[in-house]
Amino acid sequence: MSGKSYKILISRVIPEVGISLLKDKCDLEIYQGEGVIPRQQLLQKIRHVDGLLCLLSESVDRELLDSAPRLKVVSNYAVGYDNIDVSYATEKGIVITNTPDVLTDATADLAWSLILAAARRVAEGDRLMRGKGFPGWSPLFLLGQDLKGKTLGVLGAGRIGTAVVERSRGSNMRILYFDRQTSDVLERDFSARKVSLPELLEKSDIVSIHLPFSRETHHLIDEKAISGMKKSAVLVNTARGPIIDEPELVNALREKRIAAAGLDVYENEPQITPGLTALENVVLTPHIGSATIQTRNDMARITAANLLAVLEGREPEAIVNPQLLKISK
């Protein structure tokens, strides 16, 4: 291993700040291909490594974990970790780490970009200008939705959901939220009300999704949920694609049962549900919630530092299965 202590596989090229933290102590193999590393290559390469630094696109399931006799740590370049079988990894003594906190502001900013773009038909106007051109000002041309004084409904009152609400201050919006836990911050600082999902959908003008993906949240926004929304409502998703039943959303947008949507995540990434790109009343971005220079650099630094800490027997900055630390102590 060229005199270096650990063999590491990095499943995609990441910012140099992360590579720099690892290269002096680790024998690195970085997949250089375009897009996701082919599954069979991943299964072959994982047999020989002590650590894996991966993205959400890699499925770290039982098959992969059973193919990795030396693996001690999986460092996920993301906040979420629904791509990893955490319980099985824990059984095998493999530490899982992630990057919480670091992308909160970037994702909240993008959520508001989508809210504004969808509500004010910005992308639609841009396409028009680049295609047919400006037809001239008209009183009824490209009318969108006002935000001031309207109701913002947030699904998930964690870090990102709270940051989205904080950014609503200038619009004097009423705040509703849906979450298992009561948010003292939202209720104290924004007079927010914790409500049921049906009530939030019924009363909100903007619905912004910030829930983690799980069995319980899979297709949480289905045909029934969408039918409970206002026809003037805007639905935004910067969390996980499968929380929305995308074919049902396509139908609802096509039939104008809701006014618009803004999506940064998709049910079957990187594939897009048929019909979605043909709609004028949806704004689509390519999973760029964390795509700022500072945020991506911070994510690279944290994932690399987490991985190295575990291999060197130190506590990582962020750990998903902390019970393994207690066992090791």
JOVENHU-V628485 format. One record per residue. N is the residue number from 1. PHI is phi in whole degrees, -180 to 180 (none if undefined). D_FIRST is the distance of its C-alpha to the first C-alpha in whole Angstrom. Layout:
{{N,PHI,D_FIRST} {N,PHI,D_FIRST}}
This chain:
{{1,none,0} {2,58,4} {3,76,5} {4,-95,6} {5,-77,7} {6,-133,8} {7,-103,7} {8,-124,10} {9,-110,13} {10,-112,16} {11,-81,19} {12,-160,21} {13,-64,21} {14,-119,22} {15,-55,23} {16,-59,21} {17,-59,22} {18,-73,20} {19,-61,17} {20,-61,18} {21,-68,17} {22,-102,14} {23,-67,12} {24,-75,12} {25,-109,10} {26,-126,8} {27,-88,6} {28,-97,9} {29,-122,11} {30,-116,15} {31,-68,18} {32,-101,20} {33,-72,23} {34,-77,26} {35,76,27} {36,-74,26} {37,-62,23} {38,-56,24} {39,-56,24} {40,-66,23} {41,-66,20} {42,-62,19} {43,-63,20} {44,-72,18} {45,-70,15} {46,-68,15} {47,-65,15} {48,-117,11} {49,-118,11} {50,-92,12} {51,-144,14} {52,-123,16} {53,-108,18} {54,-133,21} {55,-109,24} {56,-61,28} {57,-72,28} {58,-94,25} {59,-87,27} {60,-96,25} {61,-105,27} {62,-60,27} {63,-58,26} {64,-68,23} {65,-64,22} {66,-74,23} {67,-92,20} {68,-125,17} {69,-65,17} {70,-98,14} {71,-65,16} {72,-114,17} {73,-152,18} {74,-119,20} {75,-105,21} {76,-88,24} {77,-82,25} {78,-177,28} {79,-79,31} {80,-72,32} {81,-146,30} {82,-72,32} {83,-82,29} {84,-119,28} {85,-82,29} {86,-65,29} {87,-64,31} {88,-71,29} {89,-60,25} {90,-64,27} {91,-56,28} {92,-88,25} {93,77,24} {94,-98,22} {95,-79,23} {96,-114,24} {97,-125,24} {98,-147,26} {99,-129,28} {100,-69,32} {101,76,34} {102,-64,33} {103,-107,34} {104,-57,38} {105,-68,39} {106,-62,38} {107,-71,39} {108,-63,42} {109,-62,43} {110,-67,42} {111,-57,44} {112,-71,47} {113,-60,47} {114,-70,47} {115,-59,50} {116,-67,52} {117,-65,51} {118,-73,52} {119,-66,55} {120,-104,56} {121,59,55} {122,-65,53} {123,-65,51} {124,-61,54} {125,-65,56} {126,-62,53} {127,-62,53} {128,-62,57} {129,-64,57} {130,-79,54} {131,-101,56} {132,-71,60} {133,93,60} {134,-72,62} {135,-81,65} {136,105,67} {137,-66,68} {138,-149,69} {139,-60,70} {140,-111,68} {141,-84,65} {142,50,62} {143,-73,63} {144,-117,60} {145,-110,60} {146,-73,61} {147,-111,58} {148,-61,61} {149,79,62} {150,-84,60} {151,-105,58} {152,-102,55} {153,-106,53} {154,-113,49} {155,-94,48} {156,104,45} {157,-108,46} {158,-82,42} {159,-60,41} {160,-73,41} {161,-57,45} {162,-65,46} {163,-64,45} {164,-65,46} {165,-63,50} {166,-57,49} {167,-78,49} {168,-91,53} {169,-53,55} {170,-68,56} {171,-100,58} {172,50,59} {173,-89,58} {174,-78,59} {175,-118,56} {176,-118,55} {177,-142,52} {178,-121,51} {179,-164,48} {180,-67,48} {181,-103,48} {182,-78,51} {183,-100,50} {184,-63,52} {185,-65,50} {186,-65,52} {187,-74,55} {188,-76,56} {189,-91,55} {190,-129,56} {191,51,58} {192,-73,56} {193,-117,57} {194,-83,55} {195,-134,56} {196,-72,56} {197,-60,54} {198,-58,57} {199,-67,59} {200,-61,56} {201,-66,56} {202,-67,60} {203,-102,60} {204,-89,57} {205,-87,58} {206,-123,54} {207,-118,52} {208,-119,48} {209,-97,45} {210,-142,43} {211,-93,42} {212,-71,39} {213,-87,38} {214,-158,39} {215,-59,41} {216,-71,44} {217,-98,44} {218,-61,43} {219,55,46} {220,-59,48} {221,-96,49} {222,-109,51} {223,-59,54} {224,-64,56} {225,-63,55} {226,-63,55} {227,-65,59} {228,-85,59} {229,-90,58} {230,-66,61} {231,-66,61} {232,-92,61} {233,-76,57} {234,-117,54} {235,-110,51} {236,-125,47} {237,-132,44} {238,-120,41} {239,-98,39} {240,-137,38} {241,-58,40} {242,-68,41} {243,-66,43} {244,-104,46} {245,-76,47} {246,-63,47} {247,-59,49} {248,-69,52} {249,-65,51} {250,-57,52} {251,-61,55} {252,-65,56} {253,-69,55} {254,-63,57} {255,-90,60} {256,59,60} {257,-78,60} {258,-131,58} {259,-75,58} {260,-165,54} {261,-145,50} {262,-131,47} {263,-125,44} {264,-113,40} {265,-132,39} {266,-139,40} {267,-64,40} {268,-128,38} {269,-54,36} {270,-89,35} {271,-72,39} {272,-110,42} {273,-58,45} {274,-52,47} {275,96,50} {276,-68,48} {277,-73,48} {278,-83,52} {279,-84,53} {280,-80,54} {281,-95,54} {282,-140,50} {283,-103,48} {284,-120,44} {285,-125,41} {286,-88,38} {287,51,36} {288,-115,36} {289,-54,37} {290,-103,34} {291,-85,34} {292,-119,34} {293,-58,32} {294,-63,32} {295,-65,32} {296,-66,29} {297,-64,27} {298,-64,28} {299,-62,26} {300,-64,23} {301,-61,23} {302,-69,24} {303,-64,22} {304,-67,19} {305,-65,20} {306,-59,21} {307,-62,18} {308,-66,16} {309,-60,19} {310,-63,19} {311,-64,15} {312,-93,17} {313,80,20} {314,-105,22} {315,-78,25} {316,-74,24} {317,-63,27} {318,-143,28} {319,-131,27} {320,-86,29} {321,-118,29} {322,-65,30} {323,-60,31} {324,-68,27} {325,-66,27} {326,-64,30} {327,-64,29} {328,-67,26} {329,-79,29}}
